[in-house]
Amino acid sequence: MGLGFFASIIVGGLAGWIGSRIMDAKTGIFVNILLGIIGALVANVILGLLGIYAANAWLPQLVVGTLGAIILIAVGRAIRR
């Protein structure tokens, strides 16, 4: 059983917000939600390739989503340069 649709949006938004604060990116709420959700997908795939699997609870997914959001912001900045 996963987080569910609404919980994923809330956790994704929070993870995106934390990631944007760490990276000092000035993004809005919609971009924060996208960063958190897509970041969680990206980070889960990367961690899965390393043999690390995060539980389907809100706290591990918040950490993974934040890590993924940071990765996405860093890649976005590297591409823009």
C-alpha positions in Angstrom: 0.0 0.0 0.0 1.5 3.3 -1.1 0.9 6.8 0.1 -2.2 7.5 -2.0 -2.8 10.4 -4.4 -3.4 13.3 -2.0 -0.6 12.2 0.4 1.8 12.0 -2.5 0.9 15.6 -3.5 1.4 16.8 0.1 4.6 14.9 0.6 5.8 15.9 -2.9 5.1 19.6 -2.3 6.9 19.5 1.1 9.9 17.6 -0.4 10.1 20.0 -3.3 9.9 23.0 -1.0 12.6 21.6 1.3 14.8 20.9 -1.8 14.2 24.3 -3.2 15.1 25.9 0.1 18.3 23.9 0.4 19.3 24.7 -3.2 18.1 28.4 -2.9 15.8 28.0 -5.9 13.0 30.4 -6.1 10.1 28.2 -7.2 6.3 28.3 -6.7 4.0 25.8 -5.1 3.2 24.0 -8.3 6.8 23.6 -9.3 7.6 22.4 -5.7 5.0 19.7 -6.0 6.4 18.6 -9.4 10.0 18.7 -8.1 9.0 16.6 -5.1 7.0 14.0 -7.0 9.3 13.7 -10.0 12.3 13.9 -7.8 10.9 11.0 -5.6 10.5 8.9 -8.8 14.0 9.7 -10.0 15.6 9.1 -6.6 13.7 5.9 -6.1 15.0 4.6 -9.4 18.6 5.6 -8.7 18.5 4.1 -5.2 16.8 1.0 -6.6 19.7 0.5 -8.9 22.0 0.7 -5.9 19.9 -1.9 -4.1 18.4 0.6 -1.6 14.6 0.7 -1.3 12.7 3.3 0.7 9.6 2.2 2.5 6.2 3.4 1.3 5.7 5.6 4.4 5.6 9.4 4.3 9.0 10.1 6.1 11.2 7.9 3.9 9.5 9.2 0.8 9.9 12.8 2.1 13.6 12.2 2.4 13.9 10.5 -1.0 11.7 13.2 -2.6 13.9 15.9 -1.2 17.0 14.2 -2.5 15.4 13.8 -5.9 14.3 17.5 -5.9 17.9 18.5 -5.1 19.2 16.3 -8.0 16.6 17.8 -10.4 17.5 21.4 -9.4 21.2 20.7 -9.8 20.7 19.1 -13.2 18.5 22.0 -14.3 21.2 24.5 -13.3 23.9 22.5 -15.1 21.9 22.3 -18.3 21.2 26.1 -18.2 24.9 27.0 -18.0 
